[in-house]
């Protein structure tokens, strides 16, 4: 397609999405749940087709020389198809946030004022190779009453279109508009440029993928973006910590999973307990093959730690590597966090009431914890049911973004002929 | 100053704001209130100085040929100074939203998860000639724990600096950092360009002024903007309306004040009651000098109505002019609103339960009303205490934006050594 064709194509997608959003905003909870369950059934019933379409993408990927990790992310197995179906059923089981009214207090003028939770409208999702995002993101947007335009990676186009066919079966079975979920049918990169620059059709963009993708989209978007860039998460072990808890948390936060955004990347230790706690942690980390990069005071205690450079404090390793810094006190720890954190998740380990209270109030991250592993920063663990991502932005949605983050609130006013004096 | 100087100057302003924001985020409620009350005292004590500085701006404005309306907005009288001081005292009396914790539910894992309300950080305010905005906006940002960078119009620079001096007296009296409120000291337009493009120093921009200013800032900003553009507000009189209420509301919504964003600009009337209600309203509007522009069906009833053009449905008159359209039913009214509303405020007049419920749910505006005048869309009327503006955006803050809209929430997690299994 030429650029003019792409523009016209995306405008048509946008027009259909806008119309579907109006219908979705008034869709009943029962219809939305029925659609989600029918989609789950369709995915399972069409598993053979899904795998056949996925095989085309895998063949093309191999021919293009995609690496093994990329091919693995791209592959749809029976287990992954069952996982998608289960995810849809879980979203169907969540409470519907749309239409909930809070407040409705009477004002001195006699009017009653409250807020009603309502869908945002049209949500654009831009993602890379994992085709399961197609079902997961569509489900959350649908349950929250939004229309969705999905733009997956070109390497997954056949898989995504096959999943979209199951989604459309579900929508139609429930009497909801097909256009409530649209998968962009062209792999042309210009389509992304259009999608993020159509504020008349798209209300918010949620990019999911690598940092490069998200930075590019944030820079060029003409509509709001809900995003998270880095997870440079910190654990601070205070000198008033229970060291058994500290060791368990610092172990779990680093080694439970390495490639996730809520893994600890930098450990801060109060100088008063460094000589005691660091050797205990060193034994665990060494056993698990974690490379340690420390400040000078860390190296004086742990001879196996290599010297950390300035860049280490600002790096999201997503790997079995840990930066360690010994600090003078709580204020020094919070100064380090202010300078180097990506505002995702930070945790203090302490039994001191005042220090815990200060850390909770003063650390400006999307999740702030006391005596808990950073690995808990997650929509399921927080009870949101599911998440479309973890926002490190400050406005609208911060931290794990579930159904509520995909809605907004409007004021409602009930009167009985009231006029303003 | 050269552009390079402006860049350096604004970066210095931003650095100081960021440091002050950290201090303000932990400032106690009592200190913030003491600062607000001391600012109010300083404004009253320095009234003579304020008027002398204001006179310089007025002289320069006259020399530049500013029109009478502009000069009026620019003038600081004793009554206006007293009004600013009273506004500061009212903000001091409002509850402090910062630090409030909601939730803290226990999760199956044993952690406790809640949300804490926290300041946004650094708020940039860009405004035109009214110098009172300097005090009003600074007060709301300060009470909500933010640092503020204010950039007023060049025509009010002396007035704004004099008000800033009073604000700084108040901050220092309460032991809070001077830099919590900074008034940009240069009238160079390049300073605005810098202010809206420094995401490392500024978290959100609130523009206050004409539509041209707001559109320009929204287009060029590299940080989020909380804004409202137009107030094209609608009242729909249903055929099941109590016509006495309908007449009172349509009168009040149009004629209570003309130049405000929550005034009705278009009246929609169900064809079943048009012949009865329009002549009654016509008598009132004619008496008050309101020009009527109607569709053909309106003109068939009101011979004095001139023909409305397509442009009328999309115009915010801010004047004694009203567009009137007769519609077939509720759906036609909501279609018109969807096509032409600025998503500010719409009201239905009806005694019909189902239609009222549909209108509340389906109309996608920042305020949606039943049997009440659109003039109620206001932070004071809604009980927010004060407002920094009315947002027609969908994300973060929608409708009147008070202290809560100037804050955000972070997740907090309390554990006792909990790790993720």
Interface residues (C-beta under 8 A of the other chain):
Chain A: X22 X25 X26 X99 X105 X107 X109 X111 X113 X116 X118 X120 X121 X203 X204 X224 X242 X244 X245 X248 X249 X251 X252 X253 X256 X338 X347 X349 X358 X360 X361 X362 X364 X365 X366 X367 X368 X369 X370 X371 X372 X373 X375 X376 X377 X381 X382 X383 X394 X395 X396 X398 X399 X400 X408 X409 X410 X411 X412 X413 X414 X415 X416 X417 X418 X419 X420
Chain B: X22 X25 X26 X99 X105 X107 X109 X111 X113 X116 X118 X120 X121 X203 X204 X224 X242 X244 X245 X248 X249 X251 X252 X253 X256 X338 X347 X349 X358 X360 X361 X362 X364 X365 X366 X367 X368 X369 X370 X371 X372 X373 X375 X376 X377 X381 X382 X383 X394 X395 X396 X398 X399 X400 X408 X409 X410 X411 X412 X413 X414 X415 X416 X417 X418 X419 X420
